[in-house]
């Protein structure tokens, strides 16, 4: 077994024919068929059912497929890490959620550019739902967004979990600070993010679990804007604790003691399940190392 054979296996599985895989790999159908036969001989299993017009992957092939993807991704990661600086070139289109863009994204770009200066970046900020749509359509090679991801067309790597807490302005008269329940919280104007945010369904579910309807008085598509609206006393909202530590220390915002506590939210690196850009996979793996999100939900 070698990496070339595994790459061939993945291409055949993704594209459904030897001819399509040969075209994608700039090879010939006979060469592709030979590599698959070699794998089947080495493993002692048939990977594909060839009796139909379109190749169909067998159950054993399906079982092996995730492992093959991991091995190929790790191989590409090693090549990216140890390869010549000029070996990786081209444009990488990355969609980025605001939480990532305003924290560790510059360190990631700097690390990649220092090692591979010919790699170019097109960074596009956005909310999770439209970012995922653009990865699915091929407009983006990679996205750093909120999880979890349930789309079968997309693959993801966890970047860890981040902590968000309910905050309000100290000037918001009458707002209780301790032991606040979702029902009590809902009596106050809530400033939230739009429905395209990964936070929206999590917040909605948190309220519904307490038997309360989530109805934000003000919605926007940027957490920094939401924080400013909260700080001037227009309502309460869910904000990232670490990003607003300065405002908390300065007395512009106050953390509310909510029961039950809001769960941590996962962030992920997302790329197409089929035909992912090898450079995108390598950068996604590097993001795992650089991300400041702690692990553990």
C-alpha positions in Angstrom: 0.0 0.0 0.0 1.2 3.5 -0.8 -0.2 7.0 -0.8 -0.7 7.1 -4.5 -2.9 4.0 -4.3 -4.9 5.6 -1.4 -5.4 8.8 -3.4 -6.6 6.8 -6.3 -9.0 4.9 -4.1 -10.4 8.2 -2.8 -10.8 9.6 -6.3 -12.6 6.5 -7.6 -14.9 6.5 -4.5 -15.7 10.2 -4.9 -16.1 10.2 -8.7 -17.7 6.8 -9.3 -15.6 5.6 -12.2 -12.0 4.7 -13.2 -12.3 7.1 -16.2 -13.3 10.1 -14.1 -10.6 9.3 -11.5 -8.0 9.0 -14.3 -8.9 12.4 -15.7 -8.7 14.0 -12.3 -5.3 12.4 -11.6 -3.9 12.9 -15.1 -3.5 9.2 -15.6 -5.1 6.4 -17.6 -8.1 4.1 -16.6 -5.9 1.0 -16.9 -3.4 2.6 -14.4 -6.2 3.5 -12.0 -7.7 0.0 -12.3 -4.2 -1.5 -11.6 -3.8 0.6 -8.4 -7.2 -0.5 -7.1 -6.4 -4.1 -7.8 -3.2 -3.8 -5.9 -5.0 -2.3 -2.9 -7.6 -5.1 -3.0 -4.9 -7.7 -3.2 -2.9 -6.1 -0.3 -6.0 -5.9 1.9 -7.7 -9.1 0.8 -11.0 -7.4 0.1 -13.0 -6.1 -2.9 -13.4 -2.4 -2.6 -15.8 -1.8 -5.5 -18.7 -3.7 -7.1 -17.9 -3.6 -10.8 -21.1 -5.3 -12.0 -23.1 -2.1 -12.4 -22.8 0.7 -15.0 -21.5 3.0 -12.3 -18.9 1.6 -9.8 -20.4 1.1 -6.4 -18.3 1.0 -3.3 -18.7 -2.1 -1.2 -19.3 -2.1 2.6 -15.6 -2.8 3.3 -14.6 0.1 1.1 -17.0 2.4 3.0 -15.5 1.2 6.2 -11.9 1.9 5.0 -12.8 5.2 3.4 -12.5 7.5 6.5 -9.1 6.0 7.4 -7.8 6.5 3.9 -8.9 10.2 4.0 -7.1 10.7 7.3 -3.9 9.0 6.0 -3.8 11.1 2.8 -4.5 14.3 4.8 -1.7 13.5 7.2 0.6 12.8 4.3 -0.2 16.1 2.7 0.2 17.8 6.0 3.7 16.4 6.4 4.6 17.5 2.9 3.3 21.0 3.6 5.3 21.1 6.9 8.6 19.8 5.6 8.4 20.6 1.9 10.4 23.3 0.0 9.0 26.8 0.5 8.3 27.2 -3.2 6.5 23.8 -3.4 3.1 25.2 -2.4 1.7 28.0 -4.5 -1.7 29.4 -5.6 -4.7 31.2 -4.1 -6.5 29.9 -1.1 -10.0 31.2 -0.6 -11.0 31.1 3.1 -14.3 32.1 4.7 -13.9 33.3 8.3 -16.3 33.9 11.2 -15.8 37.1 13.0 -14.7 35.4 16.3 -11.7 33.8 14.4 -11.0 36.8 12.2 -10.5 39.1 15.2 -8.3 36.8 17.2 -5.9 34.1 15.9 -6.4 34.4 12.1 -3.4 36.8 11.6 -1.1 34.3 13.4 -2.3 31.5 11.1 -1.8 33.5 7.9 1.6 34.7 9.1 2.7 31.1 9.9 1.7 29.8 6.5 3.2 32.7 4.6 6.5 32.4 6.5 6.8 28.8 5.5 5.3 29.1 2.0 5.6 32.7 0.8 4.0 31.9 -2.6 0.7 31.0 -1.1 -1.9 33.8 -1.5 -5.0 34.3 0.6 -8.4 35.6 -0.2 -10.1 36.1 3.2 -13.9 36.7 3.3 -15.7 37.4 6.5 -19.2 36.1 7.0 -21.7 34.2 9.1 -21.7 30.5 9.3 -24.7 29.6 7.1 -23.6 31.6 4.0 -20.0 30.5 4.5 -21.0 26.8 4.4 -23.1 27.4 1.3 -20.1 28.9 -0.4 -17.8 26.0 0.6 -20.5 23.6 -0.8 -20.7 25.5 -4.1 -16.9 25.6 -4.5 -16.6 29.4 -4.1 -14.5 28.8 -1.0 -11.8 26.2 -0.4 -12.1 26.3 3.4 -14.1 28.0 6.1 -13.6 28.6 9.8 -17.1 28.7 11.2 -19.4 27.6 14.0 -20.3 24.0 14.4 -21.6 21.4 14.5 -21.7 20.5 10.8 -24.4 18.0 9.6 -24.1 18.6 5.8 -23.1 15.3 4.1 -21.3 17.2 1.4 -18.9 18.8 3.9 -16.1 17.5 6.1 -14.8 19.3 9.2 -12.0 19.3 11.8 -12.8 20.6 15.3 -10.9 23.7 16.4 -12.2 23.4 19.9 -15.0 25.0 22.0 -15.4 28.6 23.1 -17.1 30.2 26.0 -20.0 32.7 25.6 -21.8 34.4 28.5 -24.8 36.7 28.9 -23.9 40.3 29.4 -25.7 43.6 30.0 -24.7 47.2 30.8 -24.3 48.3 34.4 -26.6 51.2 33.4 -29.4 48.8 32.7 -31.5 49.6 35.7 -33.2 46.8 37.6 -31.3 44.0 35.8 -30.7 41.2 38.4 -27.1 39.9 38.3 -27.3 36.6 40.2 -29.4 33.5 39.6 -31.1 34.7 36.5 -33.2 32.1 34.7 -34.0 32.0 31.0 -37.6 33.0 31.8 -36.4 36.1 33.7 -33.9 36.9 31.0 -36.6 36.8 28.3 -38.4 39.7 30.0 -35.6 42.0 29.0 -34.8 43.3 25.5 -32.4 40.7 24.0 -29.8 41.8 21.4 -28.9 38.8 19.3 -27.2 37.8 16.0 -29.1 37.0 12.8 -30.4 33.5 12.0 -27.3 32.8 9.8 -25.1 32.8 12.9 -24.2 29.5 14.5 -25.2 31.0 17.8 -28.9 31.5 16.8 -30.1 27.8 17.0 -28.0 27.2 20.1 -29.6 30.2 21.9 -33.1 29.2 20.6 -32.6 25.7 21.9 -31.4 27.0 25.2 -34.5 29.1 25.7 -36.8 26.3 24.4 -35.3 23.8 26.9 -36.6 26.2 29.6 -40.0 26.5 28.0 -39.4 30.1 26.8 -39.6 31.5 23.3 -36.5 33.3 22.0 -37.5 36.6 20.5 -34.6 39.1 20.2 -35.6 42.7 20.2 -32.7 43.6 18.0 -30.8 41.3 15.6 -27.6 42.1 13.7 -24.9 40.2 11.9 -21.8 41.3 13.8 -21.0 40.5 17.4 -18.9 43.7 17.8 -22.0 45.8 16.9 -24.2 43.7 19.3 -21.7 44.4 22.1 -21.8 48.2 21.5 -25.6 48.1 21.6 -25.5 46.1 24.8 -22.9 48.5 26.4 -25.2 51.5 25.9 -28.0 49.8 27.8 -30.3 48.8 24.9 -30.6 45.2 26.1 -28.8 42.0 27.1 -27.0 39.6 24.9 -24.7 36.6 24.5 -21.1 37.7 24.0 -17.7 36.0 23.9 -16.2 36.4 27.3 -12.5 36.7 26.4 -13.0 39.1 23.5 -14.9 41.6 25.8 -12.7 41.2 28.9 -11.5 44.8 28.5 -15.1 46.2 28.5 -15.9 44.0 31.6 -12.9 45.4 33.5 -13.7 49.0 32.4 -17.3 48.6 33.7 -18.9 49.0 30.3 -20.3 45.6 30.4 -21.3 43.3 33.3 -21.5 39.5 33.2 -24.8 38.0 34.3 -25.1 34.9 36.5 -27.4 32.7 34.5 -28.9 29.4 35.5 -28.4 27.0 33.7 -25.1 28.2 32.2 -25.0 28.5 28.4 -23.0 25.6 26.8 -19.7 26.2 25.1 -19.9 26.5 21.3 -17.8 24.5 18.9 -15.8 26.1 16.0 -14.6 24.0 13.1 -12.5 24.1 9.9 -14.9 23.1 7.0 -14.0 21.9 3.5 -15.7 19.8 0.8 -15.9 16.1 1.5 -15.1 15.3 -2.1 -12.2 16.9 -4.0 -10.9 19.1 -1.2 -7.9 21.3 -2.0 -4.8 19.7 -0.5 -3.5 23.1 0.5 -6.8 23.8 2.3 -6.4 20.5 4.3 -2.9 21.4 5.3 -3.9 24.9 6.5 -6.9 23.4 8.4 -4.5 21.1 10.2 -2.3 24.1 11.0 -5.3 26.0 12.3 -5.9 23.2 14.9 -2.4 24.0 16.3 -2.8 27.8 16.3 -6.4 28.1 17.4 -6.9 29.5 20.9 -10.1 27.6 21.5 -9.9 25.1 24.4 -11.1 21.5 23.8 -13.9 19.9 25.7 -17.5 20.9 25.4 
